[in-house]
Amino acid sequence: MGRGRAKAKQTKVARDLKYSSPNTDLTALQRELAGAPSEPRVPEPAGRDDDYDDDRWASSNR
């Protein structure tokens, strides 16, 4: 029992979300959908492999 108040609140929140019209940044949405990076990525240096740094047994395999 007691589900009536919770269900009423869920219904109210759902209705508010359905009928509200928040300000949408359409340019940010377009960038996200187009897959354009928001900031340029810096490539990692190819000179060294850091996978072996955490493995204590890796030094004997080199």
MODELLER restraints for C-alpha pairs under 7 A, 6 or more apart:
rsr = mdl.restraints
at = mdl.atoms
rsr.add(forms.Gaussian(group=physical.xy_distance, feature=features.Distance(at['CA:52:A'], at['CA:58:A']), mean=5.67, stdev=0.5))
